[in-house]
């Protein structure tokens, strides 16, 4: 599965939905007046450490989940080579006005499908129950912070995107920046 850099995406036709949603994302993450809340994401974008993928299939289809799983299987093992602030940002063609609850259902459905498609064992140190306070999503043996952005997030603009979008941030990105003695931990939280 192809992982795209900013330069790769910029070479896509400007008429493509892919170029348009990336441009929307770029305008949000680089706007100094909006101060995008994820400082690690902003730093990763500025340093060209983020990687991007696009899913053309219906978001609820098996094909979409399979393509997403293949993308993660490519990204996770080489993610450290992209830099300390890397994330995988995945854009879907889905942009219906179905409300935040509708997108929440899609998000959890995709995470469950990814779990079923994961060829690696769930890490023994991570609870399997998503209601457990210590649970976190994992894929290919790697704990990952996952967040979705949607067209329905109008009030919480930090979760707004012009299309359904999921960001996968390896947990190791937070090493040294989270915890009691980490510099800027409060700002990052």
N, C-alpha and C positions, 0 to 999 in steps of 0.2 A: 504494500500500500504506500502510495506516495505521500510524503509529508512535505508540505510547501512552506517556503520562507516568504517573507513580505515581498521580496523581489519577484519570486515565482508568481504570487497572486497578482502583482501589478502588471504582469505580462498577459493576464487573461483579458479577453475582450471586455471593454467597458460596457457592452450591452448585456453581458452575462449576469444572471442573478448572483453568481459567485462574486464577481467583482463588486457589484452593488452592495451586497451585505458586508463584505470585507471593508469597503469604503465607509459604510455606516459605523462599523466597529472601530475602525481607525480614527474616525472623527470624534468618537466618544472617548477613547482611551488617550488621545493626545490633546484634548481640549483642556488647557490650563484653568479655565474658568469653571469647569465641571468637576475638577479634581477627582478623577476616577478613584474609587475607594481602595482598590488593591494595589498597594505600592509595589509589590513584587511583580505584578502583571505589567504595570507601567514600565518598570525597570527592564523587565524581560522584553517588552515590545521595543523599547528604545535601543536595546543592545542586540536586537534581532535574534533573540533566543527562543521566541515562541514559534511553534509550528502549527500549521493550519491544515484542515481537511474539510472536504465538502461531501455531504451525503445527498445524492440525487433521488434516492428511493423514498417512498412514503414512510414517514417516521415510525409508523406502527407495523411496518412490514418486517418479515424475517430477513429480507435482503438488507434493509437498513441496519438491523442489529448485527448481521454477519459482516457487513462492510465496516461498521464501527469497531467490532471485535478485531478484525484484521488490522485496522489502523492502530488500535492500542497495542496489539501484538508486535507491530513494527516500532512504535514509539517507545514503549516502556524500556526495553533492553538497551536502547541507545540514548535515552533521554538525558543522561548526565553529560553526554558529549556536546549538547546544545548550550550549556551554561547553567549557572547556579539559580537563575530565575526562569527556567523554562516551564512551559505549560503547553498542552495540546488544546487548541481551540477548534471545535468542530461545529460547522454550520450545516443546518438542514434546510430543505426547501419549505418546510412547514412554517406557515405564518398566518394561520387562521385566527380569528378572534374567538377563542374558546375559553377565555378567562384563565386566571392563574391556577385554579384548581384543575382545570382540564390539562394544562401543561404539567402540573405536578404529577398527575396520573401518567402522562406520557413519559416523563422523566424517570419515575420509579419503574415503570414497565421496561424501559430500556436498560436500566441498571440490572433488573432481574434477568433479562435476556442475556446481557453481557456476562453475568455470573454463570449462567447455564452454558455459555459458549467458551468460558475460560478453561484452558487445558491444564492450568496449574492448580494445585491444592490451595484452598483458602489458608492464609497464614494462621498458624496455631496461636499466635499472640493477639489475634483480633477476634472479638466476639462475633458470632454469626447472626445474632439478633440485632437488627437495625435499631431497635428501641433501647439497646444498652448504651449508656453514656460513653463507653469506650469504643463503640463500633465506628468503623470507617470503611468506605468502599475500598476494595482491593481488586487488582487485576494483574495477572501474570506474576503473582507473588509480591506485588508492590502495593503498599498502602497509598491511596490517592485521595486528595481532596477534590470533590466534584461539585460543580455549581452549574445551574442552568439559567439562561437569560431568555426572555420571551417578549413578543410584541404586546402581551397583556400586562406587563409590569409598567404601569403608567405613574404610579405614586412612588414606588421605590426604583428610581432611575438607575441605581447601581445594578439592577437586575434586568434592565430593559435591553432588548436587541430587536432589530427589525425582522428577524426570523428566529426560530427556535435554535438555540446555541448551547452547547455544553462545553465547559472548560474542565480539563483533567490536569490537576497540578500534583505531581508526585510529592508525597509527604516529606521527602528529604529536602525539598526546597525550603522548608521551614526550619531545618536544622540550624541552630545558632541564632535564629531570629525570633524564636518563640520560647517561652519559659520565663522563670522568675528573674534571671540575671541577663537576659538577652537585650541588647540595645534595640530600641524602637519597637519592642514587643507590644506595648500599648497601642502604638500607631498602627501596627499591622493588624491587631485584633479588631 
